């Protein structure tokens, strides 16, 4: 079955077929101790998400993580049709930006070498998505690890230590063909997603610093371009580190039927659902606050909000006040359940949500209205990583063993 780890995926022939697959039963999450003061190795947690299971909503099996790489700060992982595993990197061992890609043998996990050609690495790296049918790969930029490792400093943006480009690669030759500069509005482009339909030549990228989502697409000439399609305006505030607070879009994903796009605003504290049936004009269909930096009982006061939204109350689930803010997302294959964790990066967690370092992060489940749009928290589901045996942990990305919305690529 699709939810059991059997050494290979279920092999759905299309994204729409995958939506009809069995319900997810377990979720994998890397849990981080770096920069928390706890001198223990990071590990992989397995969470039971089967409501019929006696260990539902519990962590059932931790495993140590071990990386073997010549590049530093590995990030996104995708499996290739060749059987190899490809991993993007943020930089070099000295902490400088370097957007290279590591190839691992899919059976032995030995390092094979770099995917990109010598001298072709991008200035910065972060996420990537490839589409062999169109012989293309897209990659994004966060920043130099030495700048972002211990928190965010706006001066580092001015010094050019953060990125603003999408890079277009030839999938066959591994050559970098284009670099699309998204400008100030597209600063710090993080997660990038093609539409799941393998015939599609477009997708979306979430840009953190200005709270924007850009649509990228292939032009009639055969090259690639990008346009801004969503903007979450910053809020004028007092009682915070800066006088203006961006939303900080950190994760995005697309439902397997290519109807809805979801993203998290890690500073404002909300998750948004957009109907993207009209690819160039997404429509807001759902919104849910789950923590964040503008809670109505916190030190920050919103002085001016272009969206005229009231400051949200704190969120409590199963008796626990949620620390931090929604960050990493994963959607069930049928699109009806959205899983959420709250940690971004330990250095940034410590800077913006210090209580999460003390309490650990959490995992939540959101019920999704797939007919008309809408988001509702599941009040009976909460995984508290503050109760781990070695101390509070920071849970991050969510993956299913049989494939999911953020890892599966159809040819």
ROLUMKOL-847379 format. One line per 2 residues: their letters; for each residue y, z, x of N, C-alpha, C. Coordinates in steps of 0.02 Angstrom, whole numbers, plus 50000, padded with zeros to 5 digits. Atoms other than C-alpha are relative to their C-alpha. Last residue first. Example, Ala and Ser with C-alpha at 12.3 -4.5 7.8 and 13.67 -1.06 7.14 Angstrom:
REM ROLUMKOL-847379
SA	49941 49997 49958 49947 50357 50684 50055 50037 49961 | 49941 50000 50045 49775 50390 50615 50060 50000 50045
REM end
This chain:
REM ROLUMKOL-847379
XX	49990 50064 49966 50626 49179 50346 50009 49943 49951 | 50044 50053 50023 50648 49350 50266 50018 49933 50033
XX	49966 50064 49997 50724 49497 50358 49950 49946 49980 | 50040 50059 50013 50672 49677 50323 50043 49937 49999
XX	50040 50022 49942 50769 49816 50411 49962 49934 49987 | 49960 50005 49939 50912 49879 50304 49960 49977 50060
XX	49941 50043 50009 50842 49851 50129 50039 49989 50065 | 49948 49978 50047 50671 49923 50173 50059 49952 50001
XX	49943 50046 50003 50508 49901 50267 50049 50020 49946 | 50021 50068 50018 50334 49980 50252 50056 49949 49997
XX	50050 50028 49954 50368 50141 50349 49981 49928 49984 | 50066 49996 50029 50531 50173 50255 49949 49970 50048
XX	50042 50061 50001 50688 50205 50356 49935 50015 49964 | 50059 49993 50042 50835 50328 50347 49961 49934 49999
XX	50022 50060 50035 50966 50346 50484 49935 50011 49961 | 49959 50061 49997 51039 50515 50531 49970 49945 49957
XX	50041 50057 50022 50981 50694 50519 50044 49939 49990 | 49957 50051 50029 51083 50820 50620 49959 49939 49983
XX	50004 50068 49971 50978 50974 50656 50045 49953 49961 | 49971 50053 50041 51002 51161 50625 50002 49933 50036
XX	49929 49993 50015 50886 51267 50733 50026 49942 49960 | 49961 49993 49938 50721 51246 50822 50075 50007 49988
XX	50025 49946 49956 50614 51282 50668 50041 50012 50063 | 50051 50023 49954 50722 51174 50552 49979 50055 50049
XX	50055 49953 49999 50815 51264 50412 49944 49979 50047 | 49977 49938 49969 50983 51179 50432 49945 50051 50008
XX	50020 50001 49930 50898 51013 50397 50028 50060 50039 | 49953 49962 49959 50912 51047 50210 49974 50003 50072
XX	50036 49982 49940 50824 50915 50104 50051 50031 50047 | 49959 49985 49942 50898 50911 49929 49953 50019 50058
XX	50022 50024 49934 50829 50841 49768 50050 50019 50053 | 50062 49966 49981 50837 50925 49597 49974 49979 50069
XX	49988 49929 49988 51020 50886 49559 49937 50038 50023 | 50061 49967 50023 50989 50699 49577 50007 50074 50019
XX	50040 49961 49953 51168 50636 49598 49938 50029 49966 | 50006 49932 50023 51231 50501 49480 49954 50038 50047
XX	50036 49957 49954 51295 50327 49525 50000 50072 49972 | 49989 49929 50009 51352 50185 49411 49955 50041 50045
XX	49966 49967 49945 51325 50000 49384 50012 50074 49984 | 49927 50006 50007 51288 49910 49222 50039 50028 50059
XX	49981 50046 50054 51102 49874 49233 50075 49987 49998 | 50005 50070 49977 51055 49946 49402 50018 49950 49946
XX	50003 50041 50061 51116 50122 49360 50001 49927 50022 | 49957 50059 50006 51077 50212 49522 49988 49966 49933
XX	50029 50045 50050 51009 50389 49541 50050 49944 49987 | 49955 50022 50053 51069 50467 49703 49963 49954 49953
XX	50025 50059 50037 50957 50566 49821 50047 49986 49942 | 49993 49997 50073 51020 50687 49954 49972 49936 49969
XX	50019 50064 50029 50979 50725 50136 50001 50008 49925 | 50045 50000 50058 51067 50868 50224 49983 49928 49982
XX	49983 50049 50051 51150 50904 50391 49950 50005 49942 | 50043 50058 50003 51138 51061 50495 50021 49952 49945
XX	50045 49999 50057 51223 51226 50457 49948 49945 50000 | 50028 49933 50011 51313 51266 50620 49946 50000 49946
XX	50034 49982 49937 51344 51087 50676 49965 50067 49991 | 50064 50033 50000 51383 51043 50494 49961 50014 50064
XX	50049 49959 50037 51519 51176 50489 49931 49967 49999 | 50033 49950 49956 51609 51082 50627 49950 50044 49964
XX	50037 49955 50045 51643 50935 50508 49962 50053 50042 | 49975 50005 50069 51777 50825 50588 49965 50048 49952
XX	49927 50006 50006 51761 50860 50775 50024 50005 49928 | 49970 49938 49975 51582 50925 50783 50076 50000 49991
XX	50017 49946 50047 51519 50784 50673 50036 50064 50021 | 49954 50008 50056 51614 50661 50784 49986 50052 49946
XX	49933 49985 49976 51524 50722 50940 50052 49995 49945 | 49991 49928 49988 51357 50730 50848 50071 50018 50023
XX	50012 49999 49927 51369 50556 50776 50020 50070 50021 | 49980 50064 49970 51376 50514 50590 49979 49996 50073
XX	49978 49999 49930 51282 50655 50501 50018 49930 50023 | 49929 49983 49990 51279 50666 50310 50025 49998 50072
XX	49993 49945 49953 51119 50587 50245 50073 50008 50021 | 49938 49990 49962 51099 50484 50087 49991 50057 50049
XX	50006 49940 49959 50955 50410 49987 50058 50003 50049 | 49963 50007 49938 50994 50286 49847 49994 50066 50038
XX	49988 49936 49965 50869 50271 49707 50034 49986 50066 | 49983 49946 50047 50858 50132 49575 50015 50067 50032
XX	49928 49992 50007 50866 49976 49685 50022 50059 49958 | 49980 50021 50068 50685 49927 49658 50073 50011 49986
XX	50011 50072 50007 50654 49932 49846 50022 49976 49931 | 50069 50016 50018 50733 50104 49859 49993 49925 49988
XX	50013 50013 50070 50903 50108 49944 49925 49988 49988 | 50059 50042 50008 50947 50187 50110 49984 49995 49926
XX	50026 50016 50066 51115 50257 50162 49934 49962 50005 | 50051 50052 50000 51188 50342 50316 49968 49993 49930
XX	49996 50045 49942 51353 50436 50292 49946 49946 49996 | 50051 50052 50001 51394 50550 50146 50010 49949 50055
XX	49980 50053 50046 51506 50695 50201 49946 49946 50000 | 49991 50069 49977 51495 50856 50297 50017 49953 49944
XX	49956 50005 49942 51420 51014 50223 50008 49927 50021 | 50015 50055 49955 51352 51011 50044 50049 50000 50059
XX	49940 50041 49994 51365 51181 49960 49988 49948 50055 | 49969 50008 49934 51189 51242 49932 50062 49955 49996
XX	49970 49939 49975 51124 51314 49768 50034 49994 50067 | 50053 49949 49992 51006 51172 49728 50028 50062 50035
XX	50065 50024 50024 51150 51048 49752 49947 50053 50017 | 50054 49954 49988 51333 51103 49768 49936 49972 49968
XX	50062 50016 50034 51474 50977 49785 49946 50050 50020 | 50059 50000 49956 51650 51033 49827 49937 49987 49959
XX	50025 49932 49986 51784 50980 49702 49942 49997 50049 | 50063 49980 50032 51866 50809 49717 49982 50073 50015
XX	50043 49974 49947 52051 50779 49755 49936 50029 49968 | 49991 49929 49988 52122 50677 49612 49953 50023 50056
XX	50059 49960 50016 52125 50488 49627 50014 50073 50015 | 49984 49948 50048 52289 50392 49620 49938 50039 49977
XX	50048 50006 50055 52217 50239 49710 50010 50053 49946 | 49988 50062 50037 52372 50223 49821 49951 49990 49942
XX	50063 50037 50004 52351 50407 49868 50012 49937 49959 | 49990 50067 50030 52503 50505 49926 49934 49962 50004
XX	49931 50008 50021 52519 50688 49971 50012 49935 49964 | 49983 50071 50004 52335 50732 49984 50070 49995 49970
XX	49967 50017 50063 52320 50914 50038 50018 49926 50002 | 49964 50064 50002 52194 50961 50171 50029 49988 49930
XX	49933 49994 49970 52147 51145 50197 50042 49936 49994 | 49996 50002 49927 51999 51142 50076 50072 50001 50025
XX	49995 49930 49977 51976 51196 49894 50005 50004 50076 | 49942 49966 50030 52017 51024 49821 50005 50074 50018
XX	50022 49958 50055 51901 50934 49941 50058 50043 49974 | 49943 49990 50046 51991 50805 50047 49980 50041 49940
XX	49944 49963 49969 51881 50802 50204 50058 50014 49953 | 49943 50035 49970 51713 50749 50133 50056 50047 50021
XX	49973 49966 49941 51584 50818 50012 50062 49963 50025 | 50052 49953 49979 51479 50713 49893 50022 50036 50064
XX	49979 49958 49944 51601 50607 49792 49945 50052 50015 | 50024 49932 50004 51524 50470 49683 50022 50038 50062
XX	49971 49959 49947 51585 50295 49641 49978 50072 49990 | 50019 49930 50000 51514 50153 49538 50030 50036 50059
XX	50043 49986 50057 51547 49973 49487 49980 50073 49996 | 50023 49931 49997 51692 49919 49597 49961 50017 49937
XX	49972 49958 50053 51702 49729 49587 49970 50070 50005 | 50042 49944 50022 51676 49615 49738 50036 50044 49950
XX	49961 49951 50038 51785 49459 49741 49956 50056 49975 | 49934 49994 49970 51725 49333 49871 50044 50052 49966
XX	50002 49980 49930 51540 49352 49833 50069 50012 50031 | 49948 50044 49975 51559 49351 49644 50011 50020 50073
XX	50021 50064 50031 51392 49432 49605 50051 49946 50017 | 49979 50056 49958 51451 49566 49728 49973 49933 49973
XX	50035 50059 50024 51450 49714 49608 50026 49941 50041 | 49962 50060 50021 51515 49857 49714 49952 49947 49975
XX	50045 50053 50019 51445 50034 49731 50042 49941 49974 | 49978 50050 50048 51547 50165 49821 49947 49946 49990
XX	50042 50060 49996 51496 50326 49906 50025 49953 49946 | 50031 50032 50058 51630 50459 49926 49955 49942 50020
XX	50055 49963 50030 51685 50589 50054 49965 49967 49941 | 49980 49985 50069 51859 50532 50107 49944 50036 49961
XX	49945 49951 50000 51809 50549 50290 50022 50018 49929 | 50021 49936 49970 51636 50469 50284 50056 50052 50003
XX	49935 49984 49970 51676 50332 50158 49994 50070 50030 | 49978 49930 49997 51500 50270 50123 50068 50004 50034
XX	49977 49974 49935 51451 50096 50070 50025 50071 49993 | 49984 49929 49998 51349 50006 49937 50031 50018 50068
XX	49986 49977 49933 51338 49821 49895 50021 50074 49995 | 49955 49944 49986 51257 49767 49733 50007 50013 50075
XX	49951 49989 50054 51186 49602 49670 50050 50055 50018 | 49933 50022 49979 51095 49534 49822 50052 50008 49946
XX	49984 50057 50042 50925 49557 49736 50070 49972 50014 | 50043 50057 49983 50868 49665 49882 50013 49939 49956
XX	50063 49996 50038 51016 49782 49862 49961 49936 50011 | 50001 50046 50056 51146 49769 50001 49933 50007 49965
XX	50064 50035 50011 51188 49904 50128 50006 49958 49936 | 50002 50042 50059 51342 49982 50207 49928 49973 49993
XX	50063 50035 50012 51370 50125 50328 50007 49957 49938 | 50047 49994 49944 51522 50200 50414 49933 49965 49988
XX	50063 50030 50024 51675 50160 50308 49951 49999 50058 | 50051 50006 49949 51809 50276 50377 49932 49978 49971
XX	50063 49983 50034 51916 50318 50224 49942 50004 50049 | 50037 50059 50022 52071 50325 50332 49936 50022 49963
XX	50072 49996 49994 52175 50485 50334 49967 49936 49975 | 50033 50049 50044 52361 50473 50369 49925 50003 50013
XX	49965 50002 50065 52466 50616 50439 49970 49951 49950 | 49950 50054 50001 52337 50647 50576 50035 50000 49932
XX	49984 50017 49930 52228 50798 50621 50055 49947 50005 | 50055 50036 49967 52232 50866 50442 50024 49980 50070
XX	50054 49953 49986 52337 50994 50349 49940 49968 50034 | 49977 49948 49956 52447 50861 50269 49943 50050 50009
XX	50024 49931 50008 52393 50696 50195 50040 50049 50043 | 49951 49959 49964 52441 50515 50163 49984 50073 49986
XX	49962 49952 50038 52282 50428 50106 50049 50037 50045 | 49994 49934 49970 52208 50270 50178 50043 50044 49956
XX	49938 49979 49967 52172 50125 50062 49996 50070 50030 | 49992 49932 50025 51993 50067 50030 50062 50028 50035
XX	49959 49954 49961 52002 49879 50057 50004 50067 49965 | 49993 49932 50027 51872 49753 50002 50045 50040 50046
XX	50014 50003 50072 51861 49562 50024 50006 50068 49967 | 50001 49932 50029 51932 49531 50199 49990 49995 49925
XX	49943 49984 50042 51885 49358 50264 49993 50070 49971 | 50002 49937 50036 51770 49296 50402 50064 50011 49961
XX	49934 49971 50012 51727 49131 50486 49991 50065 49960 | 49999 49941 50042 51575 49041 50559 50070 50029 49996
XX	49985 49938 49963 51547 48866 50626 50006 50058 49951 | 50059 49974 49966 51455 48726 50536 50013 50060 50044
XX	50003 50031 49933 51606 48622 50485 49939 50024 50040 | 50026 50068 50005 51577 48667 50302 49994 49964 50067
XX	49952 50047 50029 51604 48849 50352 49968 49931 49993 | 50000 50062 49962 51468 48979 50379 50045 49950 49964
XX	50032 50058 50032 51512 49147 50306 50002 49940 50047 | 50005 50054 49950 51572 49322 50347 49959 49943 49969
XX	50054 50047 50013 51635 49438 50210 50000 49948 50056 | 49988 50071 49991 51742 49580 50275 49937 49962 49979
XX	50062 50037 49996 51739 49759 50211 50019 49926 50004 | 50005 50067 50028 51888 49870 50246 49928 49974 50005
XX	50034 49997 50064 51922 50055 50270 49993 49932 49966 | 49953 50014 50053 52053 50034 50407 49967 49998 49931
XX	49935 49969 49989 51956 50120 50547 50050 49988 49944 | 49988 49929 50011 51778 50090 50490 50074 50019 49997
XX	49956 49986 49944 51749 49905 50464 50031 50070 49990 | 49954 49945 50014 51599 49869 50353 50040 50018 50062
XX	49996 49950 49946 51521 49697 50377 50051 50053 49980 | 49943 49954 49998 51465 49578 50241 49994 50047 50059
XX	50016 49929 50002 51353 49426 50219 50063 50041 50006 | 49944 49953 50005 51349 49238 50214 49975 50071 49996
XX	49965 50003 49936 51239 49087 50245 50063 50043 49997 | 49928 49984 50000 51114 49117 50105 50029 49997 50070
XX	49962 50062 50004 50946 49026 50108 50075 50012 50006 | 49998 50034 49935 50858 49182 50171 50037 49934 50000
XX	50024 50068 50013 50910 49277 50013 50003 49961 50066 | 50073 50001 49989 50935 49452 50084 49969 49931 49987
XX	50034 49997 50064 51123 49431 50103 49925 49994 50013 | 50005 50064 50035 51168 49458 50285 49976 50015 49929
XX	50057 50019 50042 51215 49636 50330 50008 49928 49975 | 49994 50069 50023 51327 49710 50465 49937 49980 49963
XX	50061 50028 50027 51355 49896 50502 50011 49930 49970 | 50062 49965 49986 51500 49939 50617 49940 49964 49970
XX	50051 50025 50047 51661 49842 50632 49932 50029 50018 | 50064 49963 49998 51781 49956 50728 49953 49974 49945
XX	50016 49960 49941 51948 49874 50686 49937 50042 49989 | 50072 49997 49990 51944 49747 50546 49978 50040 50060
XX	50032 49983 50064 52120 49770 50480 49924 50007 50006 | 49990 49929 50014 52185 49775 50659 49966 50021 49936
XX	49933 49972 49994 52112 49605 50699 50003 50074 49983 | 49978 49980 50067 51948 49534 50634 50068 50034 50001
XX	49957 49941 49995 51917 49440 50797 50028 50017 49931 | 49951 49999 50054 51771 49321 50769 50040 50065 50004
XX	49980 49931 50009 51680 49294 50933 50056 50001 49950 | 49933 49985 50026 51586 49130 50938 50011 50076 50002
XX	49964 50060 50020 51435 49048 51021 50072 50013 49980 | 49946 49978 50044 51347 49184 51120 50046 49941 49985
XX	49933 50009 49974 51189 49105 51191 50052 50024 49949 | 49974 49933 49983 51016 49172 51149 50071 49996 50029
XX	49982 50002 49929 50948 48992 51152 50026 50067 50025 | 50051 50032 49958 50851 49005 50989 50016 50004 50074
XX	50062 49961 50001 50953 49132 50891 49948 49971 50047 | 50052 50049 50013 51120 49055 50940 49933 50036 50006
XX	50047 50019 49948 51237 49204 50933 49954 49945 49975 | 50047 50048 50028 51394 49245 50832 49956 49974 50057
XX	50023 50051 49953 51491 49400 50883 49945 49958 49968 | 50069 50019 50017 51592 49500 50757 49981 49945 50049
XX	50027 50068 50005 51747 49576 50835 49929 49998 49972 | 49976 50027 50064 51861 49728 50822 49970 49931 49986
XX	50005 50071 50014 51803 49841 50963 50028 49980 49933 | 50038 50013 50062 51853 50010 51030 50005 49926 49983
XX	50067 49974 49991 51906 50056 51208 49957 49996 49937 | 50049 50053 50002 52059 49944 51203 49928 50022 50010
XX	50020 50017 49932 52183 50075 51260 49946 49946 50003 | 49943 50035 49969 52265 50079 51088 49984 49977 50071
XX	49994 50064 50035 52097 50123 51012 50055 49958 50033 | 50052 50043 49972 52072 50257 51145 49999 49932 49966
XX	49973 50031 49940 52240 50332 51094 49948 49953 50032 | 49965 50061 50019 52169 50363 50921 50028 49964 50060
XX	49931 49993 49976 52047 50489 50994 50035 49934 49986 | 49955 50058 50007 51880 50509 50906 50070 50017 50023
XX	49953 49999 50055 51746 50631 50962 50046 49940 50002 | 49982 49931 50016 51638 50678 51111 50053 50005 49946
XX	50054 49951 49996 51539 50519 51140 50019 50069 49975 | 50019 49973 50065 51670 50397 51075 49952 50059 50002
XX	49944 49983 50043 51766 50356 51232 49978 50035 49937 | 49961 49947 49968 51627 50363 51362 50060 50021 49958
XX	50030 49934 50008 51515 50267 51242 50041 50056 50031 | 50031 49978 49937 51636 50120 51241 49971 50070 49991
XX	49953 49986 49946 51667 50063 51063 49962 50020 50062 | 49971 49933 50012 51592 50010 50897 50050 50013 50055
XX	49973 49959 49945 51563 49822 50900 50022 50069 49974 | 49936 49967 50010 51461 49704 50792 50017 50045 50059
XX	49998 49932 49973 51321 49576 50807 50071 50028 49993 | 49933 49970 50000 51277 49420 50708 49995 50070 50029
XX	49999 49927 50000 51122 49314 50741 50073 50022 50002 | 49939 49962 49985 51099 49130 50699 49985 50075 50001
XX	49995 49997 49927 50968 48994 50691 50061 50040 50023 | 49936 50031 49981 51000 48964 50506 50014 50005 50075
XX	49994 50063 50038 50821 48995 50451 50064 49963 50019 | 50030 50057 49965 50808 49123 50593 50007 49934 49963
XX	50028 50042 50053 50930 49244 50510 49973 49936 50031 | 50014 50070 49983 50979 49389 50625 49970 49963 49939
XX	50044 50027 50051 51065 49555 50597 49989 49927 50016 | 50012 50072 50001 51152 49663 50726 49954 49982 49943
XX	50052 50023 50046 51232 49834 50747 49988 49925 50008 | 50018 49950 50051 51326 49919 50890 49942 49973 49957
XX	50057 50012 50043 51392 49831 51044 49993 50052 49946 | 50025 49939 50032 51548 49812 51149 49940 49981 49956
XX	49963 49943 49971 51613 49682 51273 49977 50068 49972 | 49935 49992 50031 51473 49561 51220 50036 50060 50031
XX	49992 49940 50041 51330 49523 51339 50071 50004 49973 | 49981 50016 50069 51322 49341 51397 50009 50062 49956
XX	49928 50010 50007 51325 49370 51586 50024 49988 49929 | 49959 49966 49950 51137 49345 51603 50074 49983 49991
XX	50000 50033 49934 51067 49277 51439 50042 50040 50049 | 49943 50045 49986 51040 49395 51293 49994 49971 50070
XX	50003 50059 50044 50869 49465 51248 50055 49951 50019 | 49943 50010 50044 50859 49584 51397 49991 49938 49958
XX	49938 50023 49967 50695 49636 51474 50055 49994 49949 | 50012 50068 49979 50514 49668 51424 50060 49973 50039
XX	49940 50041 49998 50527 49858 51414 49983 49931 50027 | 49972 50009 49933 50357 49931 51372 50061 49955 49996
XX	49932 49973 49997 50330 49981 51192 50029 49999 50070 | 49999 49949 49947 50143 49946 51216 50066 50037 50003
XX	50062 49961 49998 50110 49852 51053 50003 50057 50051 | 50013 49967 50064 50279 49780 51003 49937 50041 49999
XX	50065 50024 50023 50329 49743 51183 49980 50039 49937 | 50059 49959 49986 50511 49794 51194 49937 49963 49977
XX	50062 50022 50029 50666 49684 51206 49943 50045 50022 | 50061 49983 49964 50835 49763 51238 49940 49973 49962
XX	50057 49991 50044 50998 49688 51178 49937 50008 50041 | 50061 50035 49983 51170 49693 51259 49944 50017 49952
XX	50040 50017 50059 51341 49740 51193 49940 49958 50017 | 50041 50058 49982 51414 49825 51346 49952 49986 49943
XX	50025 50042 50054 51553 49955 51332 49959 49942 50028 | 49957 50056 50018 51568 50074 51479 49969 49960 49943
XX	49959 49985 50058 51479 50241 51481 50048 49945 49981 | 49939 49966 49979 51411 50230 51658 50046 50016 49942
XX	50012 49930 49983 51234 50193 51597 50062 50039 50023 | 50040 49995 49939 51294 50034 51511 49992 50073 50018
XX	49967 50002 49936 51352 50016 51332 49953 50002 50059 | 49927 49992 50002 51323 50014 51146 50033 49992 50068
XX	49975 49943 49961 51146 49945 51143 50076 50001 49995 | 49932 50009 49974 51052 49837 51019 50020 50061 50040
XX	49956 49943 50010 50863 49851 51004 50069 49984 50029 | 49934 50011 49970 50736 49711 50983 50048 50057 49981
XX	49949 49957 50032 50552 49741 50954 50065 49990 50037 | 49959 49956 49959 50425 49607 50999 50048 50041 49957
XX	50036 49937 49989 50290 49538 50885 50039 50048 50044 | 50043 50006 49941 50355 49361 50900 49957 50062 50011
XX	50059 50036 50019 50423 49369 50722 49951 49992 50058 | 49994 50073 49996 50544 49501 50780 49934 49968 49980
XX	50061 50032 49977 50558 49685 50731 50009 49924 49997 | 50030 50048 50046 50733 49756 50717 49936 49974 50032
XX	50066 50028 49984 50808 49913 50794 49979 49950 49947 | 50037 50032 50055 50991 49963 50792 49935 49970 50025
XX	49981 49985 50070 51060 50089 50918 49954 49968 49949 | 50031 50048 50046 51022 50106 51103 50015 50019 49928
XX	49983 49991 50071 51150 50212 51197 49970 49946 49955 | 49987 49934 50027 51128 50150 51375 50014 49997 49925
XX	49934 49995 50030 51046 49997 51447 50008 50068 49968 | 49953 50005 49945 50896 50006 51563 50072 50003 49977
XX	49953 50056 50000 50784 50067 51426 50045 50001 50061 | 50005 50028 49933 50636 50180 51392 50043 49937 50002
XX	49974 50068 49989 50673 50289 51242 49989 49980 50073 | 49994 50017 49929 50574 50442 51186 50020 49927 50008
XX	49976 50068 49988 50583 50527 51018 50005 49989 50074 | 49948 50011 49949 50479 50682 50986 50017 49926 50005
XX	50027 50031 49940 50384 50690 50820 50056 49989 50050 | 49953 50020 49947 50416 50800 50667 49964 49971 50061
XX	50030 50016 49935 50295 50799 50516 50052 49978 50052 | 50072 49988 49992 50316 50865 50338 49972 49986 50069
XX	50013 50033 49936 50499 50890 50298 49927 50015 50018 | 50011 49958 49941 50509 50936 50114 49989 49957 50062
XX	49935 49976 49977 50580 50854 49956 49993 50049 50059 | 49940 50040 50019 50407 50837 49879 50063 50034 50025
XX	49950 49990 49947 50273 50937 49973 50062 49958 49987 | 49984 49928 49994 50162 50960 49818 50051 50015 50055
XX	50031 49967 49943 50174 50771 49788 50018 50074 50002 | 50065 49973 50021 50209 50697 49616 49966 50040 50056
XX	49993 49943 50046 50395 50676 49652 49934 50031 49979 | 50043 50014 50057 50354 50569 49807 50004 50059 49951
XX	49955 50016 50056 50501 50584 49928 49959 49980 49938 | 50039 50020 50059 50408 50674 50069 50048 49988 49942
XX	49983 49964 50062 50518 50678 50224 49959 49972 49942 | 50030 50036 50057 50456 50630 50398 50012 50042 49938
XX	50024 49960 50056 50566 50688 50542 49971 49954 49946 | 50006 50040 50060 50585 50599 50709 49970 50043 49945
XX	50067 50013 50026 50644 50706 50853 50004 49957 49937 | 49995 50032 50065 50789 50743 50969 49930 49983 49975
XX	49999 50073 50004 50739 50856 51112 50012 49976 49928 | 50065 50024 50021 50792 51040 51115 50003 49923 49994
XX	50031 50037 49945 50935 51126 51202 49928 49982 49983 | 50071 49985 50001 51033 51178 51047 49964 49956 50051
XX	50010 49937 49966 51220 51177 51083 49927 50022 50001 | 50001 49946 50049 51251 51043 50952 49994 50069 50032
XX	49932 49975 50014 51307 50907 51073 50002 50055 49947 | 49950 50009 49948 51134 50824 51069 50069 50023 49975
XX	49977 49936 49975 51018 50901 50938 50055 49994 50054 | 49965 49996 49936 50986 50746 50833 50019 50072 50016
XX	49961 49938 50004 50862 50709 50695 50025 50017 50070 | 49989 49968 49935 50794 50532 50674 50045 50061 49992
XX	49931 49988 49979 50742 50504 50493 50002 50027 50071 | 49993 49978 49930 50581 50429 50420 50075 50009 50016
XX	49941 50027 49966 50557 50422 50231 50002 50028 50071 | 49973 49963 49944 50396 50450 50133 50059 49962 50030
XX	50031 49934 50000 50330 50400 49961 50023 50044 50059 | 50003 49968 49934 50429 50245 49916 49970 50070 49994
XX	49946 49953 49983 50389 50172 49744 49988 50029 50070 | 50007 49930 50020 50269 50026 49736 50057 50044 50025
XX	50049 49961 49962 50330 49847 49755 49996 50072 49977 | 50054 49983 50046 50423 49750 49620 49947 50043 50034
XX	49972 49954 50050 50586 49747 49721 49946 50023 49950 | 49999 49932 49972 50485 49672 49865 50026 50051 49950
XX	50068 49973 50004 50447 49519 49758 49998 50072 50026 | 50012 49983 50070 50634 49493 49735 49930 50026 49989
XX	49967 49937 50018 50662 49503 49923 49986 50021 49928 | 49929 50009 50014 50531 49367 49951 50031 50068 49985
XX	49979 50069 49985 50353 49344 50015 50074 49987 49987 | 49975 50031 50061 50318 49530 50026 50029 49931 50016
XX	49994 50073 49999 50223 49565 50186 50020 49969 49934 | 50036 50027 50057 50161 49743 50160 50006 49925 49993
XX	49966 49995 50063 50216 49793 50335 49960 49968 49944 | 49962 50060 50015 50101 49820 50481 50030 50008 49931
XX	49995 50041 49940 50019 49965 50572 50035 49934 49988 | 50065 50027 49984 49956 50054 50416 50002 49954 50061
XX	49991 50030 49934 50102 50170 50380 49932 49976 50026 | 50040 49967 49949 50083 50198 50193 50009 49964 50067
XX	49969 49938 49978 50223 50153 50072 49960 50037 50052 | 49938 50010 49962 50180 49970 50051 50027 50064 50029
X	49940 50000 50041 50000 50000 50000 50063 50000 50043
REM end
